[in-house]
Amino acid sequence: MKSVYKVVLAVLAVAGFFFAVQPAVAHHSGAEFMDQVKEITGTIKEFQFKNPHTWIQVVVENPKGEKEEWSVEWGAPNSLARQGYRPSTFPAGAKVVMRIHPMRSGAPAGGFVAAKFPDGKTVGKWE
């Protein structure tokens, strides 16, 4: 009878482990972004400093002269705040040149690499 309890306890322990690590396993890998770096130039529409990832909305003029909104994904707000970034890092209306890893799908979106403002201030690793 004791061996049955040991088996049940072992099964519950393994199940508990998988429930505990599930959030880490569910996180995406970034595979939707290309390895290349693309520069976009535009105006900040909004900086969404919210969990689970921050988003920078940038209005960019495309090659046809039309305005389109780009969504740039960045890190988690808690992590960025510990690095000194705040919701005011990307103020609405500011002009910006941004380096991103573009989406593989070609959608107007990407992963944040760095940004440069007209006054020379940079965010991220501008090389």
Beta strands, then each sheet from edge to edge (+ up, - down):
strand 1: 38-48
strand 2: 55-61
strand 3: 67-73
strand 4: 95-102
strand 5: 109-116
strand 6: 122-124
sheet 1: 6+ 5- 3- 2+ 1- 4+
end
